[in-house]
Every structure is written in C-alpha cells, then in structure tokens.
Amino acid sequence: MKVVIIEDEKPAARRLSRMLNEFDIEPIAMLHSVEESINWFHNNEHPDLLFLDIQLSDGLSFEIFEEIEVESSIIFTTAYDEYALKAFKLNSVDYLLKPIDSDELENAINQFKTLHLANSNVGLNFEQIKNLITPTQKEYKKRFTVKIGQHLKMISIESIECFYSENKGTHIHTTNNRSYLLEETLEQLEDKLAPEIFFRVSRKYFVNINSIKDIISYTNSRLKLILHSFNESEIIVSRERVKDFKNWID
C-alpha cells in the first residue's frame, strides 16, 4: 500500500508515520504545504491513500484539488468541531480527529482496505465540505479594553508584548513599556488569542512572537526570553513547554 501524509506540523506528521509503521505501512512521502503537495503530485505517481490535514501552513488542503485531479483515497486528519465533521459523514469521507488514536487509525485503515478491495469509490464533494468548514475558522480578539480611573482605553493586539499574572491580577504589557490591569484571567485568554501570535510559555505569561528580542538557554533545560521593553520580571519557558515553544517559533 502506497501512503502519503500531508500535514503542516512536522512533529504530527512524524508521529503519524511512526503509528503507521506499527501496521507495516511506510509512507513514501511527507508533505507540509499546499504548494509542496501540488508540485509533488505533478511529478509522482499518485498513492493508494492520503492522510490529509485540512488546514496547512499556506491555505486549506482543498486548494490542492483545484489544481490536481487526485486519484487517491483520502483519510482526513482534523481538529475541527463536531459540526464540521458531520460534513465528512454526509459525503462518506473518513476522518481522524487529532490527536490521532491508534485504534481509530487501525479502523480507518481497515475501512480503506475493505473499500479498496471492493473497488468502491468514495464520493467526495470537496467544495461542499470546504464551504461548511471555512466559516468555522475562529475569530480572535483584535483589541482589549482596560479601565484607567474613570476612562476606558482600547489597546490593539499588535501593541501588546505580553500578558502576565502578578499579585492575583492579570496585566497587559505594551510595546511602549506600559502595563495595564485586565479583568480576564490568563485561563480566559486561552481561546481569545491567535495561537500563531501568542504562546503561553508558563503559568504566568503569554508572549507575542513579534516581541521576542532574544532567547537564552536557561537552567534545567528551560529557556529565558528577553522582550523588547518588558523588564518587570524574568520570563522563563517552563521545561514541559519548551518543545512546543520551539515548534511554535519554527
């Protein structure tokens, strides 16, 4: 069986490859973007099966099918919610919800083998699925409002270096070296901040990737971050988050 993985997160692609190895399946290629995938399909024989992530680094994977008439069967890998997943069931498209479970992977492979042996063609309606999924893409906060005396001040997300917790309060620190008290907790910010811009490096800090001036090796396999203006205290990437942090900045 010839298998190709299309996944923009390289650690996730390697993990899926190792899981497939347990079923004696060796992927012939791991692709990480729409552009790379289109180029690969132009120059290689199409595999029997694709494991396909929906959201790639340079766009939705459906864009591949706008350029290439893919002849492979497809198993989607996705982190989308249940509403979007109903689209897959309606169109007889198999899927695996991230993080991928070994038993579910085995079931999906067996289902593919059954369909393949029966020469059954799975009816894919990519445009319909794309239209259902695209509106579910999350909107993140573009600004925060803080109270200063009797006044309210709006702070744009671009001007925030970091969020930090101190003395049981949550604070915003801005690029012009000012700090403001915020009503939300760091936990409440988890779903409000764009994950490609902000990363929670520890229990006390969310940092803006554009505000990182320097990254220094620190004790116990941790990392110390230097931001452009923040100097209230040391920002340390906790040891258990170092790996994810490195993937985030890569």
C-alpha positions as CSV (number, residue, x, y, z in Angstrom):
1,M,0.0,0.0,0.0
2,K,1.4,3.4,-1.0
3,V,0.6,6.1,1.5
4,V,1.4,9.9,1.6
5,I,1.0,12.1,4.6
6,I,0.1,15.8,4.0
7,E,0.5,17.6,7.4
8,D,2.0,21.1,8.0
9,E,3.0,20.3,11.6
10,K,6.2,18.2,11.2
11,P,6.0,16.6,14.7
12,A,2.4,15.5,14.0
13,A,3.5,14.1,10.6
14,R,6.4,12.1,12.2
15,R,4.1,10.8,14.9
16,L,1.5,9.6,12.3
17,S,4.3,8.0,10.3
18,R,5.5,6.1,13.4
19,M,1.9,4.9,14.1
20,L,1.6,3.7,10.5
21,N,4.8,1.8,10.9
22,E,3.2,-0.3,13.6
23,F,0.8,-1.5,10.9
24,D,3.7,-2.3,8.5
25,I,2.9,0.8,6.4
26,E,5.8,3.0,5.4
27,P,4.7,6.4,4.0
28,I,6.5,7.2,0.7
29,A,6.4,11.0,1.3
30,M,5.5,13.5,3.9
31,L,4.4,16.9,2.5
32,H,3.8,20.1,4.5
33,S,2.0,22.7,2.4
34,V,-0.4,23.2,-0.5
35,E,2.4,24.3,-2.8
36,E,4.7,21.4,-2.0
37,S,1.8,18.9,-2.4
38,I,0.8,20.3,-5.8
39,N,4.4,20.1,-7.0
40,W,4.7,16.5,-5.7
41,F,1.5,15.3,-7.4
42,H,2.7,16.8,-10.7
43,N,5.9,14.7,-10.6
44,N,4.9,11.5,-8.9
45,E,2.5,8.6,-9.2
46,H,-0.5,9.1,-7.0
47,P,-0.5,6.9,-3.9
48,D,-3.3,4.5,-2.8
49,L,-4.1,6.5,0.3
50,L,-3.6,10.1,1.5
51,F,-3.7,11.2,5.2
52,L,-4.6,14.8,4.7
53,D,-4.7,17.6,7.2
54,I,-7.3,20.3,6.4
55,Q,-5.5,23.5,7.5
56,L,-2.0,23.7,6.0
57,S,0.6,26.4,6.5
58,D,-0.3,28.2,3.2
59,G,-4.0,27.5,3.0
60,L,-6.7,24.9,3.1
61,S,-5.8,21.5,1.6
62,F,-8.8,21.6,-0.6
63,E,-6.8,24.0,-2.8
64,I,-4.7,21.0,-3.9
65,F,-7.8,19.6,-5.6
66,E,-8.4,22.8,-7.5
67,E,-5.0,22.2,-9.3
68,I,-4.7,18.4,-9.3
69,E,-7.2,15.6,-10.0
70,V,-6.1,13.4,-7.2
71,E,-6.7,9.7,-7.8
72,S,-6.1,8.6,-4.2
73,S,-8.4,7.6,-1.4
74,I,-8.4,10.1,1.4
75,I,-8.5,10.0,5.2
76,F,-8.7,13.4,6.7
77,T,-6.9,14.3,9.9
78,T,-8.6,17.3,11.6
79,A,-9.1,19.2,14.8
80,Y,-12.4,20.8,13.6
81,D,-15.5,20.6,15.7
82,E,-18.4,18.1,15.5
83,Y,-20.5,20.4,13.2
84,A,-17.8,20.3,10.5
85,L,-17.3,16.6,11.0
86,K,-20.9,15.9,10.0
87,A,-19.9,17.1,6.5
88,F,-17.5,14.2,6.3
89,K,-20.2,11.6,7.2
90,L,-22.7,13.1,4.8
91,N,-20.1,12.8,2.0
92,S,-18.8,9.4,3.0
93,V,-15.3,10.8,3.7
94,D,-13.4,9.1,6.5
95,Y,-11.6,11.3,9.1
96,L,-9.4,11.0,12.2
97,L,-9.8,13.6,15.0
98,K,-6.5,14.9,16.4
99,P,-4.7,13.8,18.5
100,I,-5.0,10.5,16.5
101,D,-5.9,7.4,18.4
102,S,-4.2,4.1,17.5
103,D,-7.4,2.1,17.5
104,E,-9.2,4.7,15.4
105,L,-6.3,4.7,12.9
106,E,-6.5,0.9,12.6
107,N,-10.2,1.1,12.0
108,A,-9.7,3.7,9.3
109,I,-7.0,1.6,7.6
110,N,-9.3,-1.5,7.7
111,Q,-12.2,0.5,6.2
112,F,-9.9,1.7,3.4
113,K,-8.8,-1.8,2.7
114,T,-12.4,-3.0,2.5
115,L,-13.4,-0.2,0.1
116,H,-10.3,-0.7,-1.9
117,L,-10.8,-4.4,-2.4
118,A,-14.4,-3.8,-3.4
119,N,-13.3,-1.2,-5.9
120,S,-15.6,1.3,-4.2
121,N,-15.2,5.0,-5.0
122,V,-15.8,7.3,-2.0
123,G,-18.0,10.2,-3.1
124,L,-16.1,13.3,-2.2
125,N,-17.7,16.7,-2.6
126,F,-14.8,18.9,-1.7
127,E,-16.4,22.3,-2.4
128,Q,-19.4,21.5,-0.1
129,I,-17.1,20.4,2.7
130,K,-14.9,23.5,2.2
131,N,-17.9,25.8,2.4
132,L,-19.0,24.1,5.7
133,I,-15.6,24.2,7.3
134,T,-14.4,27.7,6.3
135,P,-17.0,29.6,8.3
136,T,-16.0,27.7,11.5
137,Q,-12.5,29.2,11.5
138,K,-12.1,31.0,14.8
139,E,-12.1,34.8,15.2
140,Y,-9.6,36.0,17.8
141,K,-9.5,39.3,19.8
142,K,-8.2,42.3,17.9
143,R,-8.2,44.7,20.9
144,F,-8.7,44.8,24.6
145,T,-10.4,47.5,26.7
146,V,-8.9,48.4,30.1
147,K,-10.1,50.9,32.7
148,I,-7.9,53.8,33.8
149,G,-9.6,55.7,36.5
150,Q,-12.9,56.9,35.0
151,H,-11.6,56.3,31.5
152,L,-11.6,53.3,29.1
153,K,-8.6,52.7,26.9
154,M,-8.5,50.5,23.9
155,I,-5.3,48.5,23.2
156,S,-4.8,46.8,19.9
157,I,-3.5,43.3,19.9
158,E,-0.5,44.4,17.7
159,S,0.7,46.7,20.5
160,I,0.8,44.0,23.2
161,E,4.1,42.5,24.1
162,C,2.8,40.0,26.7
163,F,0.1,39.2,29.2
164,Y,1.3,38.3,32.7
165,S,-0.1,37.3,36.1
166,E,1.1,39.1,39.2
167,N,-0.4,39.7,42.7
168,K,-3.5,37.7,41.7
169,G,-4.2,40.0,38.8
170,T,-3.7,39.8,35.0
171,H,-1.8,42.5,33.2
172,I,-1.2,43.7,29.7
173,H,2.3,45.0,28.8
174,T,2.5,47.1,25.7
175,T,5.3,47.9,23.2
176,N,5.6,51.4,24.6
177,N,6.5,50.0,28.0
178,R,3.2,50.5,29.8
179,S,1.3,47.9,31.9
180,Y,-2.5,47.8,32.5
181,L,-4.7,45.7,34.7
182,L,-7.0,43.4,32.8
183,E,-10.2,41.9,34.1
184,E,-9.8,38.5,32.4
185,T,-7.6,35.7,33.8
186,L,-4.9,34.0,31.7
187,E,-7.1,30.9,31.5
188,Q,-9.8,33.0,30.0
189,L,-7.4,34.4,27.4
190,E,-6.6,30.9,26.1
191,D,-9.4,30.9,23.5
192,K,-9.2,34.6,22.7
193,L,-5.6,34.9,21.5
194,A,-4.5,33.8,18.0
195,P,-2.1,30.8,18.6
196,E,0.2,31.8,15.8
197,I,0.9,35.1,17.6
198,F,0.6,34.3,21.3
199,F,2.1,31.4,23.2
200,R,1.6,30.6,26.9
201,V,5.2,29.9,28.0
202,S,4.3,29.2,31.6
203,R,1.5,29.6,34.1
204,K,2.4,33.3,34.4
205,Y,3.0,34.5,30.8
206,F,1.6,34.7,27.3
207,V,4.1,36.3,24.9
208,N,3.8,37.8,21.5
209,I,6.1,36.2,19.0
210,N,6.9,39.6,17.4
211,S,8.1,40.9,20.7
212,I,10.8,38.4,21.4
213,K,14.2,40.0,21.3
214,D,16.3,37.1,22.4
215,I,16.1,33.5,23.5
216,I,18.7,32.2,26.0
217,S,19.3,28.7,27.3
218,Y,18.5,28.5,31.0
219,T,18.9,26.1,33.8
220,N,17.0,22.7,33.9
221,S,16.6,22.6,30.1
222,R,14.4,25.7,30.2
223,L,14.6,28.9,28.1
224,K,14.7,32.6,29.1
225,L,13.0,35.1,26.9
226,I,14.0,38.8,26.5
227,L,11.3,41.0,25.1
228,H,11.9,44.5,23.6
229,S,10.6,46.5,26.6
230,F,9.2,44.2,29.3
231,N,11.5,44.1,32.4
232,E,9.1,43.5,35.3
233,S,10.5,40.1,35.9
234,E,12.2,37.1,34.1
235,I,10.1,35.3,31.5
236,I,11.1,31.6,31.6
237,V,9.7,29.0,29.3
238,S,8.8,26.1,31.6
239,R,10.5,22.8,30.9
240,E,7.4,20.9,29.9
241,R,6.6,23.7,27.3
242,V,10.0,24.1,25.7
243,K,9.3,21.5,23.0
244,D,6.0,23.1,22.0
245,F,7.6,26.5,22.1
246,K,10.4,25.5,19.7
247,N,7.8,24.1,17.3
248,W,5.8,27.4,17.6
249,I,8.7,29.6,16.7
250,D,10.0,27.3,13.9
